[in-house]
Amino acid sequence: MSRRKEPVIPSDLLDQLLAGGDAAAALQQGGLLDSLKKALAERALNAEMDHHLGHEEQAGNSRNGYGRKTVATDTGKIEIEIPRDRQGSFDPQLI
């Protein structure tokens, strides 16, 4: 007798993400999957900036808006916003 494996992402969260939409459309270019990739990448980049600005040698440095970059993914291109710092010393590792 096989048991059903617990999902990594809770079903109720997936239901919220897919509410009113077609699950197949979520995988197409510009769909939910691309939106999730963009959101996760931007969150990681902001965390990298937080870490970068947290170092003592970055005293006097601060955030200075965002730049845009187009990134190629397996489902097509997405445009993400990359945080900038005043001293121009931020070099993101993710992108």
C-alpha positions as CSV (number, residue, x, y, z in Angstrom):
1,M,0.0,0.0,0.0
2,S,1.5,3.3,-1.1
3,R,1.0,6.4,0.9
4,R,0.6,9.8,-0.6
5,K,3.7,12.0,-0.1
6,E,3.2,15.4,1.5
7,P,3.6,18.2,-1.0
8,V,6.6,20.6,-0.5
9,I,4.3,23.6,-1.1
10,P,1.0,23.3,0.8
11,S,-2.1,22.6,-1.3
12,D,-4.0,25.6,0.0
13,L,-1.2,27.9,-1.0
14,L,-1.2,26.4,-4.5
15,D,-5.0,26.9,-4.6
16,Q,-4.5,30.6,-3.8
17,L,-1.9,31.0,-6.5
18,L,-4.0,29.3,-9.1
19,A,-7.3,30.8,-8.0
20,G,-9.5,31.3,-11.1
21,G,-6.8,30.4,-13.5
22,D,-5.9,27.5,-15.7
23,A,-3.1,25.4,-14.3
24,A,-1.7,24.8,-17.8
25,A,-1.6,28.6,-18.4
26,A,0.5,29.0,-15.3
27,L,3.4,27.2,-17.0
28,Q,3.3,29.3,-20.2
29,Q,5.5,32.3,-20.9
30,G,4.3,35.2,-18.9
31,G,2.3,33.0,-16.6
32,L,2.4,32.3,-12.9
33,L,5.7,30.4,-13.1
34,D,7.4,33.4,-14.6
35,S,5.9,35.7,-12.0
36,L,7.2,33.4,-9.3
37,K,10.7,33.3,-10.8
38,K,10.7,37.1,-10.9
39,A,9.5,37.4,-7.3
40,L,12.0,34.9,-6.0
41,A,14.9,36.3,-7.9
42,E,14.1,39.9,-6.7
43,R,13.7,38.7,-3.1
44,A,17.1,37.0,-3.3
45,L,18.8,40.0,-4.8
46,N,17.4,42.3,-2.1
47,A,18.7,39.8,0.5
48,E,22.1,40.0,-1.1
49,M,21.9,43.8,-0.9
50,D,21.0,43.6,2.8
51,H,24.0,41.4,3.4
52,H,26.2,43.7,1.3
53,L,25.2,46.8,3.2
54,G,25.5,45.1,6.6
55,H,29.3,44.9,6.4
56,E,31.2,47.5,8.4
57,E,33.3,48.6,5.4
58,Q,30.1,49.7,3.7
59,A,29.5,52.5,6.2
60,G,28.0,55.5,4.5
61,N,26.7,53.3,1.7
62,S,22.9,52.9,1.1
63,R,20.4,51.7,-1.4
64,N,20.0,53.8,-4.5
65,G,17.0,52.5,-6.5
66,Y,16.9,49.7,-9.0
67,G,18.2,48.9,-12.4
68,R,16.5,46.6,-14.8
69,K,17.9,43.5,-16.4
70,T,16.4,40.9,-18.8
71,V,17.2,37.3,-17.9
72,A,16.7,34.3,-20.1
73,T,14.9,31.4,-18.4
74,D,13.7,28.0,-19.6
75,T,10.3,29.5,-20.3
76,G,11.5,32.7,-22.0
77,K,12.8,36.1,-20.9
78,I,11.8,37.9,-17.7
79,E,12.7,41.4,-16.7
80,I,13.9,41.8,-13.1
81,E,14.8,44.8,-11.0
82,I,18.3,44.7,-9.4
83,P,19.0,46.9,-6.4
84,R,21.7,49.5,-6.6
85,D,23.9,51.1,-4.0
86,R,25.2,54.6,-3.8
87,Q,28.9,53.6,-4.0
88,G,28.3,51.2,-7.0
89,S,30.0,48.4,-5.1
90,F,27.2,45.9,-5.1
91,D,28.0,42.9,-7.3
92,P,25.1,40.4,-7.1
93,Q,26.0,36.8,-7.1
94,L,22.6,35.5,-8.3
95,I,22.6,37.2,-11.7
